[in-house]
Amino acid sequence: MAKKNFDGDPGGLIGDAMFSVIKPLYKEGEKAKRARRAPRRRYYYAPEPKVSQKKIVFSVLADAIRNAGAFFSARDLYYATRPLCYADWE
């Protein structure tokens, strides 16, 4: 039951009653605002440029074919390519 005698600001009481009804919608809206914001990311170092393994292999492939010999198998080519790729990687 409602109070018949109340002390205080009637506008404040009405506002409090309205906000108690709207509060779940308000919280949901604030959560949606936070979700839309891009998260802050701090980088303390400059990321190194990425080079794919495929580019490295194709850059050393001509030298590896020369190192593999005249008649070579896939295994020979692999073992000729591997040290050149590691040297180029670093």
Distance bins in CASP14 RR format, pairs under 12 A and 6 or more apart:
PFRMAT RR
TARGET T0000
AUTHOR 0000-0000-0000
RMODE 2
METHOD distances of the structure
MODEL  1
2 13 0 0 0 0 0 1 0 0 0 0 0
2 17 0 0 0 0 0 1 0 0 0 0 0
3 10 0 0 0 0 0 1 0 0 0 0 0
3 13 0 0 0 0 1 0 0 0 0 0 0
6 12 0 0 0 0 0 1 0 0 0 0 0
6 13 1 0 0 1 0 0 0 0 0 0 0
6 14 0 0 0 0 0 1 0 0 0 0 0
6 16 0 0 0 0 0 1 0 0 0 0 0
6 17 0 0 0 0 0 1 0 0 0 0 0
7 13 0 0 0 0 0 1 0 0 0 0 0
8 14 0 0 0 0 0 1 0 0 0 0 0
8 16 0 0 0 0 0 1 0 0 0 0 0
9 15 0 0 0 0 1 0 0 0 0 0 0
9 16 0 0 0 0 1 0 0 0 0 0 0
10 16 0 0 0 0 0 1 0 0 0 0 0
10 17 0 0 0 0 0 1 0 0 0 0 0
11 17 0 0 0 0 1 0 0 0 0 0 0
11 18 0 0 0 0 1 0 0 0 0 0 0
11 19 0 0 0 0 0 1 0 0 0 0 0
12 18 0 0 0 0 1 0 0 0 0 0 0
12 19 0 0 0 0 1 0 0 0 0 0 0
12 20 0 0 0 0 0 1 0 0 0 0 0
13 19 0 0 0 0 0 1 0 0 0 0 0
13 20 0 0 0 0 0 1 0 0 0 0 0
14 20 0 0 0 0 0 1 0 0 0 0 0
14 21 0 0 0 0 0 1 0 0 0 0 0
15 21 0 0 0 0 1 0 0 0 0 0 0
15 22 0 0 0 0 1 0 0 0 0 0 0
15 23 0 0 0 0 0 1 0 0 0 0 0
16 22 0 0 0 0 0 1 0 0 0 0 0
16 23 0 0 0 0 0 1 0 0 0 0 0
17 23 0 0 0 0 0 1 0 0 0 0 0
18 25 0 0 0 0 0 1 0 0 0 0 0
18 26 0 0 0 0 0 1 0 0 0 0 0
19 25 0 0 0 0 0 1 0 0 0 0 0
19 26 1 0 0 1 0 0 0 0 0 0 0
19 27 0 0 0 0 0 1 0 0 0 0 0
20 26 0 0 0 0 0 1 0 0 0 0 0
22 28 0 0 0 0 0 1 0 0 0 0 0
22 29 0 0 0 0 0 1 0 0 0 0 0
23 29 0 0 0 0 0 1 0 0 0 0 0
23 30 0 0 0 0 0 1 0 0 0 0 0
24 30 0 0 0 0 0 1 0 0 0 0 0
24 31 0 0 0 0 0 1 0 0 0 0 0
25 31 0 0 0 0 0 1 0 0 0 0 0
25 32 0 0 0 0 0 1 0 0 0 0 0
26 32 0 0 0 0 0 1 0 0 0 0 0
26 33 0 0 0 0 0 1 0 0 0 0 0
27 33 0 0 0 0 0 1 0 0 0 0 0
27 34 0 0 0 0 0 1 0 0 0 0 0
28 34 0 0 0 0 0 1 0 0 0 0 0
28 35 0 0 0 0 0 1 0 0 0 0 0
29 35 0 0 0 0 1 0 0 0 0 0 0
29 36 0 0 0 0 0 1 0 0 0 0 0
30 36 0 0 0 0 0 1 0 0 0 0 0
30 37 0 0 0 0 0 1 0 0 0 0 0
31 37 0 0 0 0 0 1 0 0 0 0 0
41 47 0 0 0 0 0 1 0 0 0 0 0
48 89 0 0 0 0 0 1 0 0 0 0 0
48 90 0 0 0 0 0 1 0 0 0 0 0
49 55 0 0 0 0 0 1 0 0 0 0 0
50 56 0 0 0 0 0 1 0 0 0 0 0
50 89 0 0 0 0 0 1 0 0 0 0 0
51 57 0 0 0 0 0 1 0 0 0 0 0
51 58 0 0 0 0 0 1 0 0 0 0 0
51 59 0 0 0 0 1 0 0 0 0 0 0
51 85 0 0 0 0 0 1 0 0 0 0 0
51 88 0 0 0 0 1 0 0 0 0 0 0
51 89 0 0 0 0 1 0 0 0 0 0 0
51 90 0 0 0 0 0 1 0 0 0 0 0
52 58 0 0 0 0 1 0 0 0 0 0 0
52 59 0 0 0 0 0 1 0 0 0 0 0
52 85 0 0 0 0 0 1 0 0 0 0 0
52 89 0 0 0 0 0 1 0 0 0 0 0
53 59 0 0 0 0 0 1 0 0 0 0 0
53 60 0 0 0 0 0 1 0 0 0 0 0
53 81 0 0 0 0 0 1 0 0 0 0 0
53 82 0 0 0 0 0 1 0 0 0 0 0
53 85 1 0 0 1 0 0 0 0 0 0 0
53 86 0 0 0 0 0 1 0 0 0 0 0
53 88 0 0 0 0 0 1 0 0 0 0 0
53 89 0 0 0 0 1 0 0 0 0 0 0
54 60 0 0 0 0 0 1 0 0 0 0 0
54 61 0 0 0 0 0 1 0 0 0 0 0
54 85 0 0 0 0 0 1 0 0 0 0 0
55 61 0 0 0 0 0 1 0 0 0 0 0
55 85 0 0 0 0 0 1 0 0 0 0 0
55 88 0 0 0 0 1 0 0 0 0 0 0
55 89 0 0 0 0 0 1 0 0 0 0 0
56 63 0 0 0 0 0 1 0 0 0 0 0
56 64 0 0 0 0 0 1 0 0 0 0 0
56 81 0 0 0 0 1 0 0 0 0 0 0
56 82 0 0 0 0 0 1 0 0 0 0 0
56 84 0 0 0 0 1 0 0 0 0 0 0
56 85 1 0 1 0 0 0 0 0 0 0 0
56 86 0 0 0 0 1 0 0 0 0 0 0
56 87 0 0 0 0 1 0 0 0 0 0 0
56 88 1 0 1 0 0 0 0 0 0 0 0
56 89 1 0 0 1 0 0 0 0 0 0 0
56 90 0 0 0 0 0 1 0 0 0 0 0
57 63 0 0 0 0 0 1 0 0 0 0 0
57 64 0 0 0 0 1 0 0 0 0 0 0
57 65 0 0 0 0 0 1 0 0 0 0 0
57 77 0 0 0 0 0 1 0 0 0 0 0
57 78 0 0 0 0 0 1 0 0 0 0 0
57 80 0 0 0 0 0 1 0 0 0 0 0
57 81 1 0 0 1 0 0 0 0 0 0 0
57 82 0 0 0 0 1 0 0 0 0 0 0
57 84 0 0 0 0 1 0 0 0 0 0 0
57 85 1 0 1 0 0 0 0 0 0 0 0
57 86 0 0 0 0 0 1 0 0 0 0 0
57 88 0 0 0 0 1 0 0 0 0 0 0
57 89 0 0 0 0 0 1 0 0 0 0 0
58 64 0 0 0 0 0 1 0 0 0 0 0
58 65 0 0 0 0 0 1 0 0 0 0 0
58 81 0 0 0 0 0 1 0 0 0 0 0
58 84 0 0 0 0 0 1 0 0 0 0 0
58 85 0 0 0 0 0 1 0 0 0 0 0
58 88 0 0 0 0 0 1 0 0 0 0 0
59 81 0 0 0 0 0 1 0 0 0 0 0
59 84 0 0 0 0 1 0 0 0 0 0 0
59 85 0 0 0 0 1 0 0 0 0 0 0
59 87 0 0 0 0 0 1 0 0 0 0 0
59 88 1 0 0 1 0 0 0 0 0 0 0
59 89 0 0 0 0 0 1 0 0 0 0 0
60 66 0 0 0 0 0 1 0 0 0 0 0
60 67 0 0 0 0 1 0 0 0 0 0 0
60 68 0 0 0 0 0 1 0 0 0 0 0
60 77 0 0 0 0 0 1 0 0 0 0 0
60 80 0 0 0 0 1 0 0 0 0 0 0
60 81 1 0 0 1 0 0 0 0 0 0 0
60 82 0 0 0 0 1 0 0 0 0 0 0
60 83 0 0 0 0 1 0 0 0 0 0 0
60 84 1 1 0 0 0 0 0 0 0 0 0
60 85 1 0 1 0 0 0 0 0 0 0 0
60 86 0 0 0 0 1 0 0 0 0 0 0
60 87 0 0 0 0 1 0 0 0 0 0 0
60 88 1 0 1 0 0 0 0 0 0 0 0
60 89 0 0 0 0 1 0 0 0 0 0 0
61 67 0 0 0 0 0 1 0 0 0 0 0
61 68 0 0 0 0 0 1 0 0 0 0 0
61 77 0 0 0 0 1 0 0 0 0 0 0
61 78 0 0 0 0 0 1 0 0 0 0 0
61 80 0 0 0 0 1 0 0 0 0 0 0
61 81 1 0 0 1 0 0 0 0 0 0 0
61 82 0 0 0 0 0 1 0 0 0 0 0
61 84 0 0 0 0 1 0 0 0 0 0 0
61 85 0 0 0 0 1 0 0 0 0 0 0
61 88 0 0 0 0 0 1 0 0 0 0 0
62 68 0 0 0 0 0 1 0 0 0 0 0
62 77 0 0 0 0 0 1 0 0 0 0 0
62 80 0 0 0 0 0 1 0 0 0 0 0
62 81 0 0 0 0 0 1 0 0 0 0 0
62 84 0 0 0 0 1 0 0 0 0 0 0
63 69 0 0 0 0 0 1 0 0 0 0 0
63 77 0 0 0 0 0 1 0 0 0 0 0
63 80 0 0 0 0 1 0 0 0 0 0 0
63 81 0 0 0 0 1 0 0 0 0 0 0
63 83 0 0 0 0 0 1 0 0 0 0 0
63 84 1 0 1 0 0 0 0 0 0 0 0
63 85 0 0 0 0 0 1 0 0 0 0 0
63 87 0 0 0 0 0 1 0 0 0 0 0
63 88 0 0 0 0 1 0 0 0 0 0 0
64 72 0 0 0 0 1 0 0 0 0 0 0
64 74 0 0 0 0 0 1 0 0 0 0 0
64 76 0 0 0 0 1 0 0 0 0 0 0
64 77 1 0 0 1 0 0 0 0 0 0 0
64 78 0 0 0 0 1 0 0 0 0 0 0
64 79 0 0 0 0 1 0 0 0 0 0 0
64 80 1 0 1 0 0 0 0 0 0 0 0
64 81 1 1 0 0 0 0 0 0 0 0 0
64 82 0 0 0 0 1 0 0 0 0 0 0
64 83 0 0 0 0 1 0 0 0 0 0 0
64 84 1 0 1 0 0 0 0 0 0 0 0
64 85 0 0 0 0 1 0 0 0 0 0 0
64 87 0 0 0 0 0 1 0 0 0 0 0
64 88 0 0 0 0 0 1 0 0 0 0 0
65 71 0 0 0 0 0 1 0 0 0 0 0
65 72 1 0 0 1 0 0 0 0 0 0 0
65 74 0 0 0 0 0 1 0 0 0 0 0
65 76 0 0 0 0 1 0 0 0 0 0 0
65 77 1 0 0 1 0 0 0 0 0 0 0
65 78 0 0 0 0 0 1 0 0 0 0 0
65 80 1 0 0 1 0 0 0 0 0 0 0
65 81 0 0 0 0 1 0 0 0 0 0 0
65 84 0 0 0 0 0 1 0 0 0 0 0
66 72 0 0 0 0 0 1 0 0 0 0 0
66 77 0 0 0 0 0 1 0 0 0 0 0
66 80 0 0 0 0 1 0 0 0 0 0 0
66 81 0 0 0 0 0 1 0 0 0 0 0
66 84 0 0 0 0 0 1 0 0 0 0 0
67 76 0 0 0 0 1 0 0 0 0 0 0
67 77 0 0 0 0 1 0 0 0 0 0 0
67 78 0 0 0 0 0 1 0 0 0 0 0
67 79 0 0 0 0 1 0 0 0 0 0 0
67 80 1 0 1 0 0 0 0 0 0 0 0
67 81 0 0 0 0 1 0 0 0 0 0 0
67 82 0 0 0 0 0 1 0 0 0 0 0
67 83 0 0 0 0 1 0 0 0 0 0 0
67 84 1 0 0 1 0 0 0 0 0 0 0
68 74 0 0 0 0 1 0 0 0 0 0 0
68 75 0 0 0 0 1 0 0 0 0 0 0
68 76 1 0 1 0 0 0 0 0 0 0 0
68 77 1 0 1 0 0 0 0 0 0 0 0
68 78 0 0 0 0 1 0 0 0 0 0 0
68 79 1 0 0 1 0 0 0 0 0 0 0
68 80 1 0 1 0 0 0 0 0 0 0 0
68 81 0 0 0 0 1 0 0 0 0 0 0
68 82 0 0 0 0 0 1 0 0 0 0 0
68 83 0 0 0 0 0 1 0 0 0 0 0
68 84 0 0 0 0 0 1 0 0 0 0 0
69 76 1 0 0 1 0 0 0 0 0 0 0
69 77 0 0 0 0 1 0 0 0 0 0 0
69 79 0 0 0 0 0 1 0 0 0 0 0
69 80 1 0 0 1 0 0 0 0 0 0 0
70 76 0 0 0 0 0 1 0 0 0 0 0
71 77 0 0 0 0 0 1 0 0 0 0 0
72 78 0 0 0 0 1 0 0 0 0 0 0
72 79 0 0 0 0 1 0 0 0 0 0 0
72 80 1 0 0 1 0 0 0 0 0 0 0
72 81 0 0 0 0 0 1 0 0 0 0 0
73 79 0 0 0 0 1 0 0 0 0 0 0
73 80 0 0 0 0 0 1 0 0 0 0 0
74 80 0 0 0 0 0 1 0 0 0 0 0
74 81 0 0 0 0 0 1 0 0 0 0 0
75 81 0 0 0 0 0 1 0 0 0 0 0
75 82 0 0 0 0 0 1 0 0 0 0 0
76 82 0 0 0 0 0 1 0 0 0 0 0
77 84 0 0 0 0 0 1 0 0 0 0 0
77 85 0 0 0 0 0 1 0 0 0 0 0
78 84 0 0 0 0 0 1 0 0 0 0 0
78 85 0 0 0 0 0 1 0 0 0 0 0
79 85 0 0 0 0 0 1 0 0 0 0 0
81 87 0 0 0 0 0 1 0 0 0 0 0
81 88 0 0 0 0 0 1 0 0 0 0 0
81 89 0 0 0 0 0 1 0 0 0 0 0
82 88 0 0 0 0 0 1 0 0 0 0 0
82 89 0 0 0 0 0 1 0 0 0 0 0
83 89 0 0 0 0 0 1 0 0 0 0 0
83 90 0 0 0 0 0 1 0 0 0 0 0
84 90 0 0 0 0 0 1 0 0 0 0 0
END
